[in-house]
Amino acid sequence: MSHLFSQPLTVVMGHVDLLSASTEDEHLKHTLHIIKEQLELLSKYIHYLRELNKFETKDLHGLTMLDIGLPDVEE
């Protein structure tokens, strides 16, 4: 699964970099910077999922949910 998400994420990140490098508009550069930061956060979560080897399930109001215990990676 993580590979399936990583490929398109890499493509989008590359396009954000190209757009940022090709504009002088500071507002657009700022917006693209925010997008890039969020994409990098997604990339960290995907990396964590790639390394995952243990998980549990939890009951949430009668629905069984997968609890993978994502760490706080917003450093």
N, C-alpha and C positions, 0 to 999 in steps of 0.2 A: 504494500500500500504506500509506504513512504516513497518508494521509487516513482510510483505513478504521480504523486503530488510534487516531487522534487523537479521533475523535468519541466512542467509548465511554469513552475515558480521561477526556475532559472531563466527561462525565456522572458518572462515578464520583467524580472529584475534587469536583464540586459537591455530591454527596451526602455525602461525607466532611466538607466544610465545614459543611453544614447540620446534620449529626449533632453535630459538635463545638460548634457555636454553641447547640445545644438541650439540652446536658447540663451538669450541674455536677459530675459524677463525674470526679475528677482522673485515676483510672486509665484510664477510657475516653478522656478527652481526650488522655492520653499515647499510648495505643494508636493513636488516630486521627491523631495527629501523626506517628507512625512510618509509618503507611500513606500519609499525604500526602507525606512526604519521598520514599518509594519511587516514588509516582506521578509526582512531579516529576522524578525521575531518568529514569523511562521517557519522560517528555515531552521531556527533553533529548536522549535517544537518538533519538527519533522526529524531532525537529528536525534532528539530524545526518543522518539517513537522507534527509530531504527535500532536503537540500543536496548529497547525494552525487552526484558525476558521474564518479567513477573507482573501479574495483574490480578485484580480481584473484581468481584461484582458486588454491587450494593443495591438494596431495594429502595426505590424512591416512589412512594405512594403507589405501591403495587406494580411498578415497572422495574425490571431488572436492568441496571445500568452498568456498563463497563467502567471501572474505576482504575485508571492507569497512573494516578498520582503524579501528574505533571509538576515538575519543579517550577519555582519562580525563576524564569530565565530573562527577565527584563533588565538585566544589568547593562 
